[in-house]
Structure formats: structure tokens, C-alpha cells
Amino acid sequence: MTTPPVPPAVQTALELIGRTPMLELTGFDTGPCRLFVKLENANPGGSIKDRIARSMIEAAEKDGRLKPGGTIVEATAGNTGLGLAQVGVLKGYKLLLVVPDKMAREKIQHLRAMGVDVRITRSDVGKGHPEYYQDMAAAIAAKLNNAVYINQFENPANPLAHETSTGPEILEQMDGDVDAVVVGVGSGGTLTGLGRFFAKASPKTAMVLADPVGSILAPLVERGETVEPGSWVVEGIGEDFIPDNCDLSFVKKAYEISDSESIATARMLLTKAGILAGSSSGTLLAGALRYCREQTEPKRVVTLVCDTGSRYLSKVYNDSWVVEQGLVDRQMHGDLRDLIARGAAEGDAVTVGPDDTLLTAYNRMRAADVSQLPVMDDGRLIGLIDESDLLEAVEDRRQDARFRQPVSTAMTAKLSTLQANQPLEALLPIFERDQVAIVMDGKEFLGLITRIDLINYLRRAA
């Protein structure tokens, strides 16, 4: 095996955009096909959107819309914003991004760390509503001086980036032999740009769409059916309208992929191939695997790892979040156990011992993003400590002794518990007292139920 040459040093991260690696997947059920993934998470900004960010900014500079010291405004589910920040900050521009409230926390933290002005808006309204992220971004840009609304959904420099860079790279890496490319649609730039390129350079290459269940695109392609948009948790792809940059005529086959399949497939990519990818990559890979298994003769299929999974550690790779969203099969009991997000029997419950310090309790609350902890002693529940207990214990102590006290001195030992077989209505009086429900099976501690656990349960049931 020949070791590839080490790339030379560059003077700016902008020079690292593109020329991303290609990996053939093995150990997956691909039917008679060979399946390859282009690792767009290797771009300096961590996603495929670095390509279009550079293309759109340079186009705006060239035509004079973007002037020195100007502000770039965009509506984004995250990665386009991160790409614009990656390019724009290095070029000296200000960034103002409008993002829907389902966007992963890591993306927002990344943007704000780069000095970006992030405005969060609703994800439950459609195009034409003043709080819809695209309408809001356009309105904000119109009021600012020396500002440009980049508008990835209509900007021709978006698909051009893929037509002139991503497409040629794929064909070169595949030695000119590509039977199908599986993509998703957010703004439509990847589909349209690659579709244009392969229509000229490799007419045999089929464009395949992987679309979240709830998006309007796959039903339109496969059945000619115009459906009411639903909701989905996968970020960055799927649409409730057809963007101007989205040319669906290139699509030869479309698959509707559920959120649960997308999440499971992204996790499988990590465990089987060691690739930490985002939720949309799970959708694309799930679609690619379906396509491969449907073929009756060998084909060479390519899909994309759109972005890095490090932006989804609090979601896709967080077992508790996946359970809360109802995105994983779990044994249902038909009682209060079904509402417990962090079960003690499964080892998911975050606990402390009576001899642990208050600092330990504090650190575990912060790390797990919870406000109360069961206190366990030799497998038995002996108390509960919450934020109020912690505050009361430390506020009147000397500075040097505050957090060194044992949990046993601050915990609540008189506990009101519920048995797992009690009705759902038994939770309400507990919540009215601003308490958390402690669920038992006889003397065995099963877990806690909070208000948000009940809300999540009712939302899933609806």
C-alpha cells in the first residue's frame, strides 16, 4: 500500500476547503454494490457547507454587493452559517445568522465562539410567517446598512460550488466510474450542482434523494403527491417548500427516511466505520444502503458525510435525548416506567452517594444537565438532593468549606414515592408541589420523572 503524499502547508484555512477524502464502506449490507462516502466533515469548518460559503461570499464580493466591513446575513439550520463564519470571519466581515430553535446546541456555541450574532426563531412555522427563519433574515438584512442577505436557497453561487468542485472531485476519486450519488436537499445546491455536473460529465450517474419523513420532497418525486409538511428532528435537510436552487428533475429515485432510522444509521457509521457524522449523514447513508440493496447488478454508489457528529453529541449521540424523542425501540410496560428517561436498572440514572461531597453533586448536575440527583447507598435509595438543597447548604457556610460537605448533610431523606403501577394522574399533585416524581417497583428504585418527561411522553403519544 502506497502512502499518499503529505499535503503542503497553507497560509489560510480557506485553502483547506475541498479536496476531501473518499472512503469505501465495508462491513455494511450493500447488496451487490460498492458504497463510498465522501468525507465532507474534513473541511475546516466541519461540513460540506464550507464550499458554498466560500463560493457565495466570493460572488458577492465580485459583483460589489459585499463591501469591506459589511455584514453577512443568512437563514440557516447551522452548517451554512458555520461555513459562512469560517470564510467570512477570516475575510473580516460581520455575521448575523437566524436559526430555527431545533438547531443543536453545539452549533450555536460554535457560532457564538466565532463572534457571530445568532438570532433564534421558531421551527414550527412555515414560509411567509414573519418568524420563519428565512423571512426573518430577509427582513433584518433589509434594515441594516452595508448588509447582504446571502440566501443560499436562491443564490446561484450555491449549486455552482458543487458543479465546479464537489462533482469533479467525486468523479476523479472514483476513477470516472460512478453509477449513483445519494444526496439530501436543504437548499438544493448539492443536488442541483452535482446533477448539472454529472449530466454532462457522466450521464449514466443517477441522482438519488434521501429525504426525512415529514419533508415534502420525496413524496413529490416518487408519487407526484403534494403533501402537508410535517416535522422531523434531522437537521439541515428536508424542506416544507421547493427552494429555487432545487432542481428535482435530476432525481431518479427518492427515499423517505424516518428520524429513528437516520439516528440509528449515523450511530452505525460510527461503530462500524469509525466516522462521527451528523444526523443528515445518517439519512443519506440509510438511503444509500436501501438503494444498494435494491440493485440486481453491481454498482458503484457514492454518498456524503455532510458534517461532523461532534455538533450532535447532545442529541444524536446522547442516549437520554434519543429516548426522550422516542427515536429508539425500548420495552414498554404500560405504566410509569415508560416515562422514565434515565432508568436506574439500565445504569442511565445519574446518582450520588451520601458520602460524596456537594461539589461532586454539583458537578454531576451540571454535566448531566439535571437539577436533582437520587442519593444511593449500596443500591438503596436513601434520599434526594436538588438545586434548592444545594443552595441552602452552601450559602451560609464559609467559602473554604461550602462544597466539601457530604451530600448526606443536605439531602432530603423524607421521600414521597410512587409505585410504577400507579396512574399517570398521580404525577400531577407531585408536580404542583414543585417536586420530582420518584418511581419505585416495591423497594427497588426505578428512576425519576420530571415535568419535561411527562411532556415528552404526551407529545410522543399525540
C-alpha positions in Angstrom: 0.0 0.0 0.0 1.5 3.3 -1.1 1.4 6.1 1.4 -0.1 9.2 -0.1 2.0 12.4 -0.1 1.6 14.7 2.9 -0.2 17.9 1.7 1.9 21.0 1.8 1.5 23.8 4.4 -1.0 26.5 3.5 -1.3 30.1 4.7 -5.1 30.3 5.4 -7.8 27.8 6.3 -9.7 28.9 3.2 -7.1 26.9 1.2 -8.2 23.7 3.1 -11.8 23.8 1.7 -12.5 20.9 -0.6 -10.3 18.0 -1.8 -11.9 15.9 0.9 -11.2 12.2 1.3 -13.3 9.3 -0.1 -13.8 6.1 1.9 -15.2 2.8 0.8 -17.5 1.3 3.4 -17.0 -2.3 4.3 -18.9 -4.4 6.8 -22.3 -3.0 5.7 -25.0 -4.8 3.8 -24.7 -3.1 0.4 -26.2 -5.9 -1.7 -24.3 -6.3 -4.9 -22.9 -2.8 -4.8 -19.8 -1.0 -3.5 -20.6 2.0 -1.4 -18.3 5.0 -0.9 -18.7 8.1 1.4 -17.1 11.4 0.6 -15.9 12.9 3.9 -17.1 16.5 3.8 -16.6 16.6 7.6 -12.9 17.0 6.8 -13.5 20.6 5.6 -12.0 23.1 8.1 -15.5 24.3 9.2 -16.5 20.6 9.6 -19.1 20.4 6.8 -19.9 20.5 3.1 -21.3 24.0 3.5 -17.7 25.5 3.6 -17.8 25.0 -0.2 -20.9 27.1 -0.8 -20.0 29.7 1.8 -16.7 30.5 0.0 -18.5 30.5 -3.4 -21.4 32.8 -2.3 -19.1 35.2 -0.4 -16.7 35.5 -3.3 -19.6 36.0 -5.7 -21.0 38.8 -3.6 -17.5 40.4 -3.4 -17.1 40.2 -7.1 -20.5 41.8 -8.0 -20.0 44.6 -5.4 -22.9 43.7 -3.1 -20.5 42.8 -0.2 -18.1 45.6 0.7 -15.3 45.8 3.3 -16.7 45.8 6.8 -20.1 44.6 5.7 -22.5 42.3 7.4 -23.4 38.9 6.0 -27.0 37.8 7.0 -28.3 34.3 6.4 -31.1 31.9 7.5 -29.6 28.6 8.3 -30.1 25.3 10.2 -26.5 25.6 11.2 -23.9 24.3 8.8 -24.2 27.1 6.2 -23.9 29.6 9.0 -20.8 27.8 10.3 -19.4 27.8 6.8 -20.1 31.5 6.3 -18.5 32.2 9.6 -15.5 30.1 8.7 -15.0 32.1 5.5 -16.5 35.5 6.5 -14.6 36.0 9.7 -11.3 35.3 8.0 -12.2 37.9 5.4 -13.1 40.5 8.0 -16.9 40.5 7.7 -19.6 40.6 10.4 -22.1 37.7 10.6 -25.8 37.7 11.7 -27.5 34.4 11.4 -31.1 33.5 12.0 -31.5 29.8 13.1 -34.5 27.6 14.0 -34.9 26.6 17.6 -34.4 22.9 16.8 -30.7 23.5 16.0 -28.1 21.6 18.0 -26.6 23.4 21.0 -23.1 22.7 19.8 -23.7 24.6 16.5 -24.9 27.7 18.4 -22.0 27.5 20.8 -19.6 27.2 17.8 -21.1 30.2 16.1 -21.1 32.4 19.2 -17.5 31.4 19.9 -16.6 32.9 16.5 -18.3 36.2 17.4 -21.4 35.6 15.3 -24.7 37.4 16.2 -27.1 34.4 16.4 -30.9 35.0 16.5 -33.0 32.0 17.3 -36.5 31.8 16.0 -39.4 29.3 15.7 -39.2 26.0 13.8 -42.9 25.3 13.9 -43.9 28.0 11.4 -43.8 28.0 7.6 -42.6 30.2 4.8 -44.5 33.5 4.8 -44.7 33.8 8.6 -42.7 36.7 10.0 -40.9 34.4 12.4 -40.0 31.8 9.8 -36.2 31.9 9.7 -35.8 32.9 6.0 -38.4 35.7 6.2 -36.9 37.0 9.4 -33.3 37.0 7.9 -34.5 38.9 4.8 -36.3 41.5 7.0 -33.3 42.0 9.2 -30.9 42.4 6.2 -33.2 45.0 4.6 -32.9 47.2 7.7 -29.1 47.1 8.1 -26.6 49.3 6.3 -23.9 47.6 4.2 -25.5 44.2 4.7 -26.1 41.3 2.3 -28.7 38.6 2.7 -26.8 35.7 1.2 -29.9 33.5 0.7 -28.5 30.1 0.0 -31.9 28.9 -1.2 -31.8 31.2 -4.3 -28.1 32.1 -4.7 -26.7 30.7 -7.9 -23.2 30.5 -6.4 -24.5 27.7 -4.2 -25.0 25.0 -6.8 -22.1 26.4 -8.8 -19.7 25.4 -5.9 -20.7 21.7 -6.3 -20.8 21.8 -10.0 -17.2 23.1 -10.2 -15.6 21.4 -7.1 -17.6 18.6 -5.4 -18.7 16.9 -8.6 -15.3 16.8 -10.3 -13.6 15.6 -7.1 -16.1 12.7 -6.9 -15.5 11.6 -10.5 -11.7 11.8 -10.1 -11.7 9.8 -6.9 -14.0 7.2 -8.4 -11.7 6.8 -11.5 -14.5 8.2 -13.7 -16.9 5.4 -12.8 -20.0 6.4 -10.7 -23.4 4.8 -11.1 -25.3 6.8 -8.4 -24.8 9.6 -6.0 -27.2 9.8 -3.0 -27.8 13.4 -1.6 -30.2 15.3 0.6 -31.9 18.6 0.0 -31.8 21.6 2.3 -31.2 24.5 0.0 -31.0 22.2 -3.1 -27.5 23.3 -4.0 -25.8 19.9 -3.7 -28.5 18.1 -5.8 -28.6 20.7 -8.5 -24.8 21.3 -8.7 -23.9 17.6 -8.8 -26.9 17.0 -11.1 -25.6 19.5 -13.6 -22.1 18.2 -13.4 -22.9 14.5 -13.9 -25.4 15.2 -16.6 -22.5 16.5 -18.7 -19.5 14.5 -17.4 -21.1 11.1 -16.6 -24.7 10.8 -18.0 -25.1 7.3 -16.5 -24.8 8.6 -13.0 -28.2 8.6 -11.3 -29.0 11.3 -8.6 -30.8 9.7 -5.7 -32.6 11.7 -3.0 -32.7 10.7 0.7 -35.3 12.8 2.5 -36.6 12.9 6.1 -40.1 11.7 6.7 -42.2 14.9 7.0 -40.4 16.7 4.2 -42.5 17.4 1.1 -39.8 16.4 -1.5 -39.7 12.6 -1.6 -43.5 12.2 -1.9 -43.4 14.7 -4.8 -40.7 12.9 -6.6 -41.9 9.3 -6.0 -45.7 9.7 -6.2 -46.2 13.2 -7.7 -48.0 13.9 -4.4 -48.1 17.3 -2.8 -48.3 16.7 1.0 -48.6 18.9 4.0 -45.2 19.3 5.6 -44.6 17.5 8.9 -41.8 17.8 11.4 -38.5 16.0 11.7 -35.5 16.2 14.1 -32.8 15.6 11.5 -31.0 18.9 10.9 -30.0 20.6 7.6 -32.1 18.6 5.1 -35.8 18.2 4.2 -38.0 21.1 3.2 -41.5 22.4 3.5 -41.2 24.2 0.1 -39.1 23.7 -3.0 -36.2 26.1 -3.0 -35.3 27.9 -6.2 -31.9 26.2 -6.2 -33.5 22.7 -6.0 -34.0 21.1 -9.4 -35.8 17.9 -8.7 -35.8 16.9 -12.3 -32.3 15.4 -11.7 -33.7 12.9 -9.2 -34.2 9.3 -10.4 -35.2 7.8 -7.1 -36.2 9.1 -3.7 -36.4 7.5 -0.3 -38.3 8.7 2.8 -36.1 8.0 5.9 -37.5 8.2 9.4 -35.7 10.1 12.2 -35.2 6.8 14.1 -33.6 5.2 11.0 -31.4 8.2 10.4 -30.1 8.3 14.0 -29.5 4.5 14.1 -27.6 4.6 10.8 -25.4 7.6 11.9 -24.6 5.6 15.0 -23.9 2.5 13.0 -21.5 4.6 10.8 -19.5 5.4 14.0 -19.4 1.9 15.4 -18.7 0.1 12.1 -16.5 2.6 10.3 -15.3 5.0 13.0 -16.8 8.0 11.3 -18.5 10.5 13.7 -21.2 12.1 11.4 -24.2 14.3 11.8 -27.9 13.3 11.6 -28.3 14.2 7.9 -25.4 11.9 7.1 -27.4 9.1 8.7 -30.3 9.9 6.4 -28.1 9.9 3.3 -26.4 6.6 4.3 -29.7 5.0 5.1 -31.0 6.0 1.7 -27.8 4.8 0.0 -28.0 1.4 1.8 -31.6 1.0 0.6 -30.6 1.9 -2.9 -27.7 -0.6 -2.9 -29.7 -3.5 -1.6 -32.4 -2.9 -4.2 -30.0 -3.3 -7.1 -29.7 -6.6 -9.1 -26.3 -6.0 -10.5 -23.1 -4.4 -9.1 -23.0 -0.6 -9.0 -20.6 2.0 -7.6 -22.5 4.3 -5.3 -21.4 7.5 -3.5 -22.9 9.4 -0.7 -21.7 12.2 1.6 -20.8 12.6 5.2 -22.2 16.1 5.3 -20.8 17.2 8.6 -19.1 16.2 11.8 -21.1 14.4 14.5 -19.3 16.4 17.2 -22.1 19.0 16.7 -24.7 16.5 17.7 -23.2 15.0 20.9 -26.1 16.4 22.9 -28.6 14.9 20.5 -27.8 12.0 18.1 -25.1 10.6 20.4 -27.0 11.3 23.7 -28.9 8.1 24.7 -31.2 10.1 27.0 -32.2 12.6 24.2 -32.8 9.7 21.8 -35.1 8.0 24.3 -36.9 11.3 25.1 -37.6 11.9 21.4 -39.0 8.3 21.0 -36.3 7.5 18.4 -35.2 4.2 19.8 -37.1 0.9 20.3 -37.5 0.3 24.0 -39.5 -2.2 26.1 -42.8 -0.6 27.0 -44.6 -1.6 30.2 -47.8 0.4 30.0 -47.1 2.1 33.3 -45.0 4.9 34.8 -41.8 3.2 33.8 -42.4 4.3 30.2 -41.9 7.9 31.3 -38.5 7.5 32.9 -35.8 8.9 30.6 -32.8 7.7 32.7 -33.6 4.3 34.1 -31.7 3.0 37.2 -31.8 -0.6 36.1 -30.1 0.3 32.7 -27.4 2.3 34.5 -28.5 5.5 32.9 -29.6 7.3 36.1 -27.2 9.9 37.4 -26.8 9.5 41.2 -24.6 10.4 44.1 -23.7 8.7 47.3 -24.3 10.1 50.8 -20.5 10.5 51.4 -19.9 12.3 48.1 -19.2 16.0 48.5 -21.6 18.7 47.5 -19.0 19.7 44.8 -19.4 16.2 43.3 -23.2 16.6 43.3 -22.9 20.0 41.7 -20.5 18.7 39.0 -22.8 15.8 38.2 -25.9 18.0 37.9 -24.0 20.3 35.6 -22.6 17.5 33.4 -25.9 15.7 33.1 -28.0 18.9 32.8 -30.3 17.9 35.6 -31.5 19.7 38.7 -31.8 16.8 41.1 -30.0 13.6 41.9 -31.1 10.4 43.7 -28.8 9.6 46.7 -28.0 5.9 46.6 -26.3 3.8 49.3 -25.4 0.2 48.5 -28.1 0.1 45.8 -30.8 1.5 48.0 -32.4 4.9 47.5 -32.0 6.9 50.8 -32.5 10.5 49.7 -32.7 13.1 47.0 -30.7 16.3 46.6 -31.8 19.1 44.3 -30.6 22.6 43.4 -32.5 24.1 46.3 -31.0 21.8 48.8 -27.5 22.5 47.4 -28.0 26.3 47.5 -29.3 26.2 51.1 -26.4 24.1 52.2 -23.7 26.3 50.7 -25.0 29.8 51.1 -24.4 30.1 54.8 -21.0 28.3 55.0 -17.5 29.6 55.0 -16.1 30.0 51.5 -13.5 27.2 52.0 -16.0 24.7 53.5 -19.0 25.2 51.3 -18.7 22.4 48.8 -16.7 20.0 51.0 -19.7 18.9 53.0 -21.1 15.4 52.4 -24.3 15.0 50.5 -25.9 13.4 53.5 -25.9 16.8 55.3 -28.0 18.5 52.6 -30.2 15.8 51.0 -33.9 15.3 51.7 -34.4 12.0 53.4 -38.2 12.0 53.7 -39.3 10.9 50.3 -42.7 10.7 48.8 -42.6 7.9 46.2 -44.9 6.4 43.6 -45.2 2.8 42.6 -44.7 2.1 38.9 -48.3 0.8 38.5 -49.9 4.0 39.7 -51.9 6.0 37.2 -50.4 8.9 35.2 -52.7 11.3 37.1 -50.7 10.5 40.3 -47.9 12.7 38.9 -49.8 15.9 38.9 -50.0 16.6 42.6 -46.3 16.0 42.9 -45.5 18.5 40.1 -47.9 21.0 41.7 -45.7 20.9 44.8 -42.7 21.6 42.6 -41.3 18.2 43.3 -39.9 15.4 41.1 -41.6 12.0 41.0 -39.6 9.1 42.5 -40.8 5.9 40.9 -40.3 2.5 42.7 -41.1 -1.1 42.0 -41.7 -2.3 45.5 -38.5 -1.2 47.3 -36.4 -1.0 44.0 -35.7 2.4 42.7 -36.5 2.7 39.0 -35.9 6.4 38.2 -37.2 9.9 38.3 -40.0 11.6 36.3 -39.9 15.3 35.8 -42.4 17.7 34.1 -40.4 17.6 30.9 -40.5 13.8 30.9 -44.3 13.9 31.2 -44.5 16.5 28.4 -42.2 14.3 26.1 -44.4 11.3 26.8 -47.6 13.2 26.0 -46.0 14.6 22.8 -45.0 11.1 21.6 -48.4 9.8 22.4 -50.0 12.6 20.3 
